[in-house]
Amino acid sequence: MASNIDKEKVTKTIAVLMDEINAEADSPLYREYFNLFRKEISLFNRTKTGAYLLMLLDQGKPLNLNRKDYSRRKENESSSKENNLYSLTKENSVRLFFSVGKNKKIYPYEILGLICSKTGLPKDDVGAIRILVNYTFVQVRDTSAEKIVQNLNGIVFKGKTLTVNYAKSNKDKADSEQDVDYQEEKEGI
């Protein structure tokens, strides 16, 4: 995925940040923030968090503090296979099929970023992202689904031509399996 990052500007921003950090490193206020950051963000997520904050700073975007679901995920949610970024109701959403999965080492934030960057849609239009071995299901707002399919189907993502279309429901799947069984009987297989 091509980026529109001004790498020289970001490098300068990082240098300024490091100068500011070194100047403030001994201040009690900075130490409080530092300790809170270290306590609340796991070692594995600190780099991602820092990069995300740098991206927001570079793009002049504020951090969205109006989300209502600040609380940490419950233990059972974190062990769940579905990653609910935002909850969309079944009535106002559909599931889309993406032809990439864990075998391409993708993560929910990459799928979310791909959708938002290629369509211009807000993050609120994306719900649960379920990544399986060879493919992914993404819950999206029904009013945005067609735009996502049109903009993402056929693009190259992580070295693979992406197929994006509406996911079949379990009922549709069962019906198509019955059709195959009927077809096999008809052909004498």
N, C-alpha and C positions, 0 to 999 in steps of 0.2 A: 504494500500500500504506500503510495507516494505521499510524502509529507510536505507541508508548506511551512516548515520551521525555518526561521532565520537563525541558523546555527551560530553564526558569529555573534549575533545579539544575545542569544541564550548563554553562550560561553562568557560574554561580558557580564551578564546578569549573575551567573554563578560566581564569578570572581568578586563582584560587589557584595553578594550575599556572604561569601566566605570572609571578606574583610569586615563586614558588619558583625558576623558571628564572633570572629576573633576579638573585636573591640568590646563586645558585650558579654563575652564568655564568663567574666567574673561577676557580673551583676546578679544580685539575688533574684530579680524578676526573671531573667533569662534562665537561671538554674531551676526555678519553679516550673517554667514551661518545659525545659529539657527533661526534668524528672517525670512530669505528667505524660509527655510524649512517650518516654521510655516505658512507663508503666502501662499506658493504655494501648499502645501499638506493638504488636508482636515483632520480634526481631526480623521475621520473614516478610513483614509488611512495611517496614520502615522505609526501605528504598522506594517501593511503589508509592507510598504516601508522600515522600519528599518530591518524587518526580511529578506527581499529580499537582501538588501545591506549586511547584515551579511552572508547570503548564498553565495553571490558572493565573499566576502572577504574570507570566509572559504574554498571555492573551488578554490581560486586563479584565478577566472575569472574576466576579466575587464567588466565594464558596456558597453553595446553596444551603443556607441555614434554616430554610422554611420547611424542610422535610419533617414529617411527623413521626417517622420511624427511626429516631436516633438510637434507641436502646440497642444494646448488643443483641445479636441473634442468640436465641435460646440454644442450649446444648443439642436438643433434638433437631433443631433447624440446621445447625452447622453440620450435623452428620447426614442430613438429608441430601439426596442426589440432585434435587432441584434447587437452584439459586434464585430466590425471589428478590429481584431488585426492587420492583414496585409491584403492588398487587393490582391486578386488573380482574374485573369480574368476568365470568364466563359469558355473560350477556353482551359485554362490550369488547370482547377480544376473540381472536382466532389464533390457532397455532400454525407456525410456518416450519417447513422442513428445510434444513441447510445440509448440504452434502459434505460437510467436514465434521470431524469429531476428535476425540482424544488422540487418535493415531496421528493427527497433525499437530499435536501439542497446543491446542487452543484453549483459551480461558474465557469465561463469561464477559470479562471486561473488554476483550478483543472483539467479540461479537457485538457487544453494545457499541463500542467505538466505531466499528465498521458500519453499522446501521445508521448511527447518528451522522457520521462524516459523509457518507455517500448519499444520504437522503435529505439531510438538513432537519430531520425530525428531532423533537426533544426526547430526552431519556425517559420521560414519563410515558411515552408510547410503547415502551418495552417492558414486559413483565418477566415471568419466569424463563430462565434459560437452562435447558437440560441437555448437557453434553454427554453423548454416549460414545462408544468406541469409534464408529464410522460415520456418524451423523449427529445432528443437533436439532432439537425442537425449541422454538422460540415463541413465547406468547407475546402477541402484539395487539395494539388497539385495532379494532376492525376497520376503522376509518383510515388507518395508515398502511394496512397490509398490502394493498395493491401497489402502492408507491414503493414499498420495500422490495416486493417481488420484481417489479419493473427495473429498479435501479441496481439490484444485486445479482439477479440471475444472469449467469454467463461471465461475470467478472473473474479475474484471477486473484485468488486469495491464498496466501501461504503456498504458492507454487501449484495450485490446483484450480481448475475451472469450476467455479461454484454453481451448483444448482440450488435455486431457492424457489419453492412453490408451497402451496397450501398443503398442510399435513392431512393425511387421511385419518378419519376417526376410527376407533376400534370397530364400530358398526360397519363402516365402509370396507375395512380390511376383512372382516368376517364375510361380508357379501361377496367380495372379490375372490376369497378363498373358496366359497361355495361355487362360484362361477367356474373356477379352475377345476374343481371336483366334477362338476357337471360336464364340462368340456372333455375331461379325461374319460368319463363313462361313455360319452357320445362317440369318442374316437376309439373306444375299446382298449384304452390303456390301462 
